[in-house]
Amino acid sequence: MKHQYVERVVDLLDPALNRIHNQTVEEARARVLSADPAAVLGIDGSFCLVAKDGKTVRMARSMDRPMRYFLAKRHEGPALVVAERMEHIHAWLKSEGFGDQFHPSYTRMVPAHYIVEIQLIGCPDPDPVYTRFFDPKHNTQPTDIDAIGRNYIGALAEEIDKWLATVPDREPIGVCFSGGIDSGAVFLTSYHVMRRRGLNPARLKAFTLSLGGGDDLSQAREFLRAVELGLFLEAVEASPESLNLEETLRILEDYKPLDVECATMGIALLRGIRGRYPDWKFLLDGDGGDENLKDYPIEENPELTIRSVLHNQMLYQEGWGVGKIKHSLTYSGGLSRGYLRTHAPARKFGFETFSPFVRPAVMAVAEGIPFIELTGYDHTKLYELKGAVVASGVKQLTGIDMPVYPKRRFQHGALRKEELTRLLSEPESRMRRRLQELFG
C-alpha cells in the first residue's frame, strides 16, 4: 500500500504584527491562497501571510516583514515551519525532537514581492514555485524633475497619511533622523501631513545617534535649523565601546558587513531611545530611499556597473532576483534581505517602525523614472538625481526648501570610519561562521 503522508504547517508568525489598511487578515490570507498576483498586490499595508489548502501552501510578505520557512522531516510526513526568525524555527524543532535537522543555511527566506508555493508531498521535496505579484514598469514617469518629485513625494505623503491613521491619538512619533535626504524627506513630509490632519506636531521628535566624531548630529542640527524646526531634534549619545558585534549577529541573523554595521548603529540608537523613553513605540525612518533612487556608490561594488544598475528591475531592492545564480535561497537579496537591519533591532527593543519608501506605490514611481534618459549612464548625474527629485517634491508638497547634503551611510555618520573599522572590522567569512556557531 502506498504510504499516505500527513502534512503539517506550523505558523509561528504573530498575526498582530500585520498592518493591513483595506481588509482583514483573513481576507488577505485568502488572496494569498488564490495565487492571483493582482489580488495579492491589492493587499495594502505591511504583512506576512501563510495559507494552506490540502498539500498546497502559499506564502507572501511585504518588503518590511521578514519571513522564513523550514521543511522538517517526520515519519508521518513533512512539517513546514514558518516564522519571522531562524531562532524561532530552531526552538520549535528542538521542542519537537527535530533539533538535529536544523542548520541556519537550511532555512529559506520568502523573497519580497513573490507568492511562494510549496507542495507538501514528502521526500524528495519539490522546488518552490515563485509568482511575482509586484511588477513595476520602467519609464512610466516623465523626464521632468518637478513632475517626478511631485509624484514621488505625493505617494510618500499618502503612505505616511495611512500609517498615521493607525497610530493611537497622543502617542509620540519618532523619526530616525540624520539630516540626509531620505530621513529629511520623511520628517518634513510627516510634519506636513500631521498638521494637515490636525494632529499636534509636538508629538513628533527627530532622534539622531551620536557615538562621538561622526557628522550626523551636526548635519541634523544644520538641517532643522535651516527649516526652522530645530526644537524637534533630540540627540541620542552612546559610547563606541558599547557596540557589540556578537549581539548584532544574534539580533540580525545575517552576516553581510554593511548590514551588520548599520544594524549595530540601529541597536545603539534604539537602546538609547528605549532607555530614555520606556513606553515609546512608533518610529519612522527612511530605509529604502537609497534603493529606490539607485543612490549607492557603484564604484564600491566590483559586481556592478551603471548599466547593470539601470537595466535590472529593482536591483537594489531584490538583488539579482529569484531564479538567478547569485540569488540566495537562505537570505533572498537586496533590501528584501537587508531590511532585517531595521526590522530586527526594532523588534528586539519593542518598537514598531515604518518606512514609506518600501511601499509598492512609492517604489512604483521610483522604478518608473527614466533613469537612462535623465543620466545618459553618467554616474555623477545618477547620484545627483535623488537630491533633485526629493527636494523638488518636498518643496511642492510642503513649501519648505529642504537642505540636501552629500550621501553618507548611517554607520558612517554616527562614528568616525576609523573607529568603526576598529570596533566592527571582521571578514565576512568569519562573521558567517560566528553566526552559525550561535546555533550550536
N, C-alpha and C positions, 0 to 999 in steps of 0.2 A: 504493500500500500504506500502511496506517495505521502511523504510527511507533510502535514499542514502546518505552516509557520503561523505563529501567533505574534503579530507585530505589536509594538508598544511605542507610544510617543510620550515623552516626559517633557512638559513645557515648564521650564523654571523661570521664564520671563515674568516680570512684575507688570501686570496689566495696568496698574495705577500710573505707570510712567508714560503711557500713551497720551499724547495731547492732540486729539483729532477735533477739528473745528466743525465739520459739516455732517457728521454721522456718529453712530455709536461704534464702540469697538467691535461688537458682534457683527454689525453691518459691514465694517471694514474687513473683518476676517472673512466674511462670505465673499467679498470681492477678490481677496487673495486666492481663495479656493477656486473661484471661477477661472482663474488663469487668464482673464481678459486684461491686456495691458492698459487699455483706456480706463477700465473700471478701477484698477489699482492706482493709476495716475490721478484719478479723481479723489483719492483719499487725501484730504487737505490737513496737513499737520505733521507731527512727529510720531513715529510708530515703529514697533517691532511686532510682527504678527506671524503666527503659525496656524495652519488649518489642515485638517485631515479628513479624507474620505476613503474609507477602506484602507487599502495599502498605499494610497497616494497621499503624500504630504507636500504642501506648498508653503513657502516662507517668503517674506518680503520685509524690507526695512527702509526707512528714510536715511539720508546721509548721516544724520546726527545721532543715530542709535546703533551701536554695535550689536551684532547678533551672531552667535556661534552655534555650531552643532557638532555632534559626535555620534557615530554609529557603533553601538556596543553589541558584541556577540553574546547571545544567550542560547541555551539548548532549545528553548521554546520558539525562538525566533528573534529577529533583530529588535533592538531598542534604540530609537532616535532620541537623543538628549539635546534639548535646545536651551540655550542660556545666553546671558549677556557676557559672561566671563569664563575663561578657562577654569579658574578655581572653583566655580560653581559646578561645572561639569565633573571636575576631578572629585569634589566632595560627594556628589551623588553616586559616582561609580564606586568609590570606596565604601559608601554606606550599603551598597547592594552586593558587595563582594567582587566587583569587577575592576578594582583599582589597578591591577597589574596590566590591564589593557590600555591604560592611559599613557599618552605622551603628548606634550604640547603641540608637536607638529602633526599629530593625527586629528586635531580639531580643525574645523573648517569655518571660515567666516562667510556669511551671506554677503555678497557684494551689493553695495547700494545700487538702486535703480533697476534691479532684476528680480523677477519671480524665480525662485529656485524650487524645482520639483524633484522629490526623492521618491523612489518606489521601494517599499519595504517588502522585498520578496525573498530575502535570505541570501545565502552565500552562493556565488560571488555577488557583491553589491554592484548594481549598475551605476554608471556615472550620473550625476545630477543633470537635469535639463534646465537651461537658463533662457528666460524670456525677458527681453528688455521692456520696461514699462515707461521709462523716461528717455525720450529720444529727440532732444532739441536740435534744430537745424542751424547750419551755418548761414551767415549773410542774410539774415532776415531784417536786420536793423539798417537804417540809412547811414550814409557816411558823415552826416552832420553831427559833430561832437555834442552840441547842445541838445539835439533830439535824443541821442543815445543816453546822455546824462539824465534827461527828464524821464525817460522810460525806466532806466536802471534804478535811480533813487526813488522814483514813484513806486516801483514794485517793492523796493526795500521798505518804504513807508507803509505800504499796505500790509506787509507781513508783520511789521512791528505793531501796527494797529490791532491786528487779530490777536497777537500774543498778549498785548496789554489788556485786552478784554478778558483774558483768562486769569489775570493776576488779581487777587483779592484787594479790595479797597484798603488804602492806608499801608499796605505792605511796601517797604522800601525796595528800591530797584537800583542795583549797582551796574556800572559798566566797567569792564576790564579795559583800562584806558592807557594808551601810550602816547597819544597825540599824533599817531600815524594816520594814514589816510582811512583805513578801514574802521578803527575804533573811533576816529574822529567823526566819520560819517554816521556811525551807529549812535554815538552820543547826541550829535546835533539833530539827527532825524528823530530820535526818541524824545528829546526835549520838545521839538516842534509838535510831534504827534500827541504828547501828553497835554500840552497846552490846548491843542485843537479839541481834544476830548474833554476838556475842562478838568483835568487831573492836576493835582498840586505838584508842580515841578520840584518842590522841596523834597519830595520822596526820592529824587534822583541823586546819585553820587558817582563820581568818577574815581575809581581806585587805581593807583599807579604803584607798581612794585619798584623798590629801590634796594639793591644789595650793596650799594656803595660803588661809585665810579662810573656807573652807566649813565647814558644820556637821556633816558626816557623821562625821568622826573622833571628835568629842566625843560625838555621839549613839551611835556604835558602842561606845565605851568605857562609856557610861552603861548601854546595853542589856546588855552582857555582865557588867558589874559587878552589875547587878540580878539576874541569873540565876546569879551566882557562877561564871561561866565566862570571866572576864577574861583568863586565861592564854592563850586561843586567839587573841587579837587580834594582828594584825601590820599596822602602818601602812605604806603604800607612798606615799612622798612624792616629788613631782616639781615641777619649775619650770613655771609657766604659760607661760613663753616657749618651752618645748619643744613646745607644741601646734602642729600644722602642718595647716592646712586642706586644702592640696593633697594631702598624704599621706592624709588621711582620705577625700577624694573618690576617690582612686585605689584605696584598700583597699575602701571601701564600695560603689563603683559606683552611688551614688544621691546625691540632692541635697536631700532634704527636710530643712529646718533642724533640727528637733528630733532626727531620727535622726542627722544629721551631728554635732550637739553630743554626743549620747550616745555615738556611735562614737568620737569624739575622746577622750572620757574613758576609754572602754574601752581604746583604744590605749595611753594613758598608764599605766593600771593594769597591763595585760598586759606592756608593755615593762618596767615596774618589777619585776614578779614574775620575768620571764624573766632580767633582768639579775642578780637575786639568786639564782635557782634555775635553772640551765641545763637541768636534766633534768625539771623539774616538768611533768606532763602533764594531770592531771584537775582540772577546776574545775566547781563547781555555781554556779548563780545563780537569781535569782527572776524572770527575764524571763517575761512573760505573766500575772503575777499581777494587775496593774492591769487588763489587758484582761478577764480572767475575771470580776472583781467590779465592772467598769464604773467604775473609780475614776480618772477623768480629769476635770479641771475643764471642764464643758460650756461654761461662760461664755467660755472662751478660744477656742472654735471657732465662728465665725459660721454654719457649715453645720449645726450640731447643735442639737437641743432634747432635753429629757429624754425626750420621747415617742419621738423617733427612736432614741435610745439604747436604750430599754427595749422597743421594739416590733420592732426589726430583729435577726434572728438573728445572733449573733456579730459585731456591727457592728465592734467594736474589733479582733477577730481577723482579719476578712476584708474590712473596708471595706464599701463599698456592695454588693459581691458581683458574681459573674460574670453577664454579661448586662445589667448596669445601665449607664447612660450614663457615670457617673463612674468605672467600673472601668477601670483601666489594664492593657492587654494587656502592655505592656512591664514593668511593675513589680508587677502584682497589687495588693492593697490591704490596709490594716490591718497587723496583725502578720505576716500572710503575706508582706507586703513588708518590714516593719520588722525582722524577725528578723535581717536582714543586719547590723544594728548590733551584734549579739552574735556571730554566726557568723563574719563576715568577719575582724574583728580576731583572733579566737581562731585561725582557720586561719593567718593571717599569722604569728603568733608561736608556732605549734606546739602549741597546747593543744587538748584535747578537752573541750568544755563540755556541760553538761546542765542543762536546767531541767525539773523535773517538772510545772510549771504548764502546759506546752504538750502534755502527753499527753492523748489523747482522753478517757480515763477521768476525769481531773481536770476537763477542760473541760466534760464532760457534766454533772457535778454542778453546776458553776457556772451553766451555761446553764439548768439545771432549777430554779434558785432563783426563787421567786415574787416578783420584784423589785417589781412594781407593787403587789401586796397589802401588801408589807412597807414600802414607801416612800410610797405614795399620790402618786407623782410629785413628791415633795419632794426637792430637791437635797441638802439637809443630811442627811437620813435616808439617802440613797443613799451619800453619801461616808462616813458613819459605819458603814455596814453591813459593809464589808470588815473593819475592825478587830475588830468584834464577832464575826463569824463565825470569823475566823482565830484570834483569841486563845482563843475557846471551844474550838475544835478542838485547838489545841496543848495546852491545859490538860488536856483529856480524854485525849489520847494520851500525853503525857509527864509530866503532873503539875506542869509548870512554868507559873508565871504570866508570860506573855510581855508585856513592855512594848509599848505601842502609841503611836506618835508621829504627828504630822500628816504627810500625804503630802508628799514632796519628790522631784522628779526627780533622777536620778543626777547629771546635769551641774550641777544647782544645789546639790548637797551637797558637791561636791569643790572648788568655786571660787565666789567671790563673783559674783553675777549681773552686776555692772558690769564685772568683769574678763572674764567670759565673753563679754559683748557686745563689748568692745573687741577681743578676740582672734579671735572667730569670726563677728562680725556681718557678713553679706553677704546681699544679696537672693537669694531662691530662684532667680529667673531667671538671675542671674549665676552661681550655683553650677551650675545646669544647663548653661549654656554652657561653663563651665570643665571640667565632666565630659566633655562632647562633645569638647572640644579635646584631652583626654588621649589620644584615639584618632586624632588627626591629622585 
